Amino acid sequence: LIIASFNGNPLDGALSMSAFALGSSISLFIAPWLWLKLKTKTIEPYGMRLAGFLLSAASAWAIWMELTHNTKVWCAT
């Protein structure tokens, strides 16, 4: 929503919001389908651990990016 508001006119904002919706909906539909296809008695107990690991990895990456790249692109002049 913030990126859409940075566009010059409402049509460009709507276009960026639709691109975000399309991009995120693809992964939101494919991930559960893929998990159902891969789910077996061997893999199923590790689902919560995998989710926790991915959450930890994403959090560590976000902290790393904040610490190493502390520049705000949209505020630079």
Secondary structure, 3 states (H helix, E strand, C coil): CHHHHCCCCHHHHHHHHHHHHHHHHHHHHHHHHHHHHHCCCCCHHHHHHHHHHHHHHHHHHHHHHHHHCCCCHHHCC
